[in-house]
Amino acid sequence: MKIKNILDNKRTLSFEFFPPKDEQGVERLFNTIDSLKRYEPDFIDITYGAGGSTQRLTVELCVRAYRESGMTVMGHVACAAQTREFVHGVLERFESEGIENVILLRGDPPRGSDSFVPAEGGFAHATDIIQHARENFDFGIAAACYPEGHPESPDLDSDLRYTKMKVDQGAEFLITQLFYDNDYYYDFVDRARRAGIDVPIIPGLMPILNASQIRRITDLSGATIPADLDRQLEQHADDNRAVRQIGIEHTLRQAQELMANNVPGVHFYVLNRRYSITKILDNLPGAGVSTALS
Ligand SMILES: Cc1cc2nc3c(=O)[nH]c(=O)nc-3n(C[C@H](O)[C@H](O)[C@H](O)COP(=O)(O)OP(=O)(O)OC[C@H]3O[C@@H](n4cnc5c(N)ncnc54)[C@H](O)[C@@H]3O)c2cc1C
């Protein structure tokens, strides 16, 4: 089913995973997906590595997840470092496997490189790959958006203009970059609505698992860690259990508040670990339930 049709009827719950480095990690990933099935996610998705490094593996994992779990799986496709033919082939494979939804991205530059350079004859922006998919396929299409602005954007207004272009080209809903202060999300949604973006904007939340990891991720994504959360992480930097607990409590508060404000869905960046997400969802009644009931 197209995710847009699900969003028309209920608040969605979704989980994002990444492709593991080895076979053991792959089996752990499938165990995690299996154990999270009881929360009845509306869709799951699996990212690919920076620079398109794991695109083939990502496709195989999505296909396996779709076949084995029967869940709605959204494929990630990016144009970073790929030719048009390669990207087209990935879309064809998803289509032939019955995967109906894709999130179309430019992608991050390969590791070790700070700036994005399109492959020769490749797509330069998410807008280009969205246009290509719209003209050649019949997918439900999602795109990324950035409540605090994309790190390469000169200002929030220009980023919003390009976000609007993604929607005008055919993105049916948006998923936000992670954020730790809900005010960024509310402000972004306000600005987006004023700019004429009328599609659902699903907040993306990432439970903190480890202090140094989250500093790396927020540095790359440009997301802010609020001062009080930052102080707590600093105080417990060497105690991973304490940090994980701080992360659970913070993300739970964020999700509760967002749901009370009628967000169209909640998307969790699960980082392939089940502990935190389980603790959060066990305390989050109504995640993913019909908005008619909430
Ligand atoms: C939900 C989500 C999932 C993600 N999944 C992955 C993943 O699987 N793999 C991965 O590597 N990364 C992933 N990312 C990160 C993403 O690839 C990076 O943030 C990347 O730097 C930008 O991708 P984009 O699709 O937003 O690019 P774009 O929309 O192309 O934006 C990139 C920059 O160019 C500007 N821009 C956009 N369109 C144009 C245009 N037509 N002309 C000029 N400038 C333009 C934008 O303002 C922005 O500054 C994800 C991000 C999110 C929020």
The ligand as an SDF file (V2000), in Angstrom:
LIG
                    3D

 53 58  0  0  0  0  0  0  0  0999 V2000
   14.6120   10.8420    6.5170 C   0  0  0  0  0  0  0  0  0  0  0  0
   16.0510   10.8830    6.0220 C   0  0  0  0  0  0  0  0  0  0  0  0
   16.6100    9.7390    5.4710 C   0  0  0  0  0  0  0  0  0  0  0  0
   17.9380    9.7610    4.9880 C   0  0  0  0  0  0  0  0  0  0  0  0
   18.4860    8.6060    4.4710 N   0  0  0  0  0  0  0  0  0  0  0  0
   19.7540    8.6240    4.0060 C   0  0  0  0  0  0  0  0  0  0  0  0
   20.3650    7.4660    3.4510 C   0  0  0  0  0  0  0  0  0  0  0  0
   19.7520    6.4020    3.3690 O   0  0  0  0  0  0  0  0  0  0  0  0
   21.6600    7.5640    3.0160 N   0  0  0  0  0  0  0  0  0  0  0  0
   22.3790    8.7350    3.0640 C   0  0  0  0  0  0  0  0  0  0  0  0
   23.5460    8.7900    2.6420 O   0  0  0  0  0  0  0  0  0  0  0  0
   21.8270    9.8450    3.5860 N   0  0  0  0  0  0  0  0  0  0  0  0
   20.5460    9.8160    4.0560 C   0  0  0  0  0  0  0  0  0  0  0  0
   19.9960   10.9500    4.5890 N   0  0  0  0  0  0  0  0  0  0  0  0
   20.8210   12.1660    4.6450 C   0  0  0  0  0  0  0  0  0  0  0  0
   20.7390   12.9590    3.3110 C   0  0  0  0  0  0  0  0  0  0  0  0
   21.1700   12.1740    2.2310 O   0  0  0  0  0  0  0  0  0  0  0  0
   21.6430   14.1680    3.4570 C   0  0  0  0  0  0  0  0  0  0  0  0
   21.1130   15.0720    4.3750 O   0  0  0  0  0  0  0  0  0  0  0  0
   22.0240   14.8480    2.1400 C   0  0  0  0  0  0  0  0  0  0  0  0
   23.0950   15.7360    2.4280 O   0  0  0  0  0  0  0  0  0  0  0  0
   20.9000   15.6340    1.4880 C   0  0  0  0  0  0  0  0  0  0  0  0
   19.9680   14.8140    0.9100 O   0  0  0  0  0  0  0  0  0  0  0  0
   18.5840   15.4210    0.3490 P   0  0  0  0  0  0  0  0  0  0  0  0
   17.8660   14.3500   -0.3190 O   0  0  0  0  0  0  0  0  0  0  0  0
   17.8810   16.1910    1.3970 O   0  0  0  0  0  0  0  0  0  0  0  0
   19.2270   16.4310   -0.7360 O   0  0  0  0  0  0  0  0  0  0  0  0
   18.6880   17.6770   -1.5000 P   0  0  0  0  0  0  0  0  0  0  0  0
   17.2280   17.8650   -1.3490 O   0  0  0  0  0  0  0  0  0  0  0  0
   19.2290   17.5930   -2.8880 O   0  0  0  0  0  0  0  0  0  0  0  0
   19.3760   18.8900   -0.7110 O   0  0  0  0  0  0  0  0  0  0  0  0
   20.7930   18.9890   -0.5750 C   0  0  0  0  0  0  0  0  0  0  0  0
   21.1880   20.4650   -0.5430 C   0  0  0  0  0  0  0  0  0  0  0  0
   20.9950   21.0680   -1.8330 O   0  0  0  0  0  0  0  0  0  0  0  0
   19.9940   22.0760   -1.7750 C   0  0  0  0  0  0  0  0  0  0  0  0
   19.1430   21.8310   -2.9430 N   0  0  0  0  0  0  0  0  0  0  0  0
   18.1180   20.9290   -3.0560 C   0  0  0  0  0  0  0  0  0  0  0  0
   17.6080   20.9450   -4.3060 N   0  0  0  0  0  0  0  0  0  0  0  0
   18.3360   21.8420   -4.9970 C   0  0  0  0  0  0  0  0  0  0  0  0
   18.3030   22.3080   -6.3340 C   0  0  0  0  0  0  0  0  0  0  0  0
   17.4000   21.8110   -7.2170 N   0  0  0  0  0  0  0  0  0  0  0  0
   19.2170   23.2490   -6.7210 N   0  0  0  0  0  0  0  0  0  0  0  0
   20.1300   23.7270   -5.8450 C   0  0  0  0  0  0  0  0  0  0  0  0
   20.2000   23.3310   -4.5390 N   0  0  0  0  0  0  0  0  0  0  0  0
   19.3190   22.4080   -4.1240 C   0  0  0  0  0  0  0  0  0  0  0  0
   19.2570   21.8970   -0.4410 C   0  0  0  0  0  0  0  0  0  0  0  0
   18.7550   23.1090    0.0900 O   0  0  0  0  0  0  0  0  0  0  0  0
   20.3510   21.3080    0.4300 C   0  0  0  0  0  0  0  0  0  0  0  0
   21.1960   22.3010    0.9570 O   0  0  0  0  0  0  0  0  0  0  0  0
   18.7000   10.9620    5.0740 C   0  0  0  0  0  0  0  0  0  0  0  0
   18.1200   12.1130    5.6460 C   0  0  0  0  0  0  0  0  0  0  0  0
   16.8180   12.0830    6.1180 C   0  0  0  0  0  0  0  0  0  0  0  0
   16.2290   13.3230    6.7380 C   0  0  0  0  0  0  0  0  0  0  0  0
  1  2  1  0
  2  3  1  0
  2 52  2  0
  3  4  2  0
  4  5  1  0
  4 50  1  0
  5  6  2  0
  6  7  1  0
  6 13  1  0
  7  8  2  0
  7  9  1  0
  9 10  1  0
 10 11  2  0
 10 12  1  0
 12 13  2  0
 13 14  1  0
 14 15  1  0
 14 50  1  0
 15 16  1  0
 16 17  1  0
 16 18  1  0
 18 19  1  0
 18 20  1  0
 20 21  1  0
 20 22  1  0
 22 23  1  0
 23 24  1  0
 24 25  2  0
 24 26  1  0
 24 27  1  0
 27 28  1  0
 28 29  2  0
 28 30  1  0
 28 31  1  0
 31 32  1  0
 32 33  1  0
 33 34  1  0
 33 48  1  0
 34 35  1  0
 35 36  1  0
 35 46  1  0
 36 37  1  0
 36 45  1  0
 37 38  2  0
 38 39  1  0
 39 40  1  0
 39 45  2  0
 40 41  1  0
 40 42  2  0
 42 43  1  0
 43 44  2  0
 44 45  1  0
 46 47  1  0
 46 48  1  0
 48 49  1  0
 50 51  2  0
 51 52  1  0
 52 53  1  0
M  END
$$$$
